[in-house]
Amino acid sequence: MTATHPTDRELGDFLLGKPGGPDEGSLEGHLAECDSCRDRAIALRADDTFTELLASARTRLDSHRASAPTPTL
């Protein structure tokens, strides 16, 4: 387990799949055991323009998907 809690930057890089060097395995282990850091990781916004654009993109199909009837067999 990591002796200290990871920074938001380290968590963000890990969540984006950026190489974390030799401590990447210990960060993964830390997240498996630390509820506080796991909650931070869930709430963390990606510091990545492409990811933010993907998350904010909505299509006309998406906006109608919830109201579309489910076909019956």
Secondary structure as GFF3:
##gff-version 3
##sequence-region A 1 73
A	DSSP	alpha_helix	8	15	.	.	.	ID=ss1
A	DSSP	three_ten_helix	21	23	.	.	.	ID=ss2
A	DSSP	alpha_helix	24	33	.	.	.	ID=ss3
A	DSSP	alpha_helix	35	43	.	.	.	ID=ss4
A	DSSP	alpha_helix	49	56	.	.	.	ID=ss5
A	DSSP	alpha_helix	60	65	.	.	.	ID=ss6
###
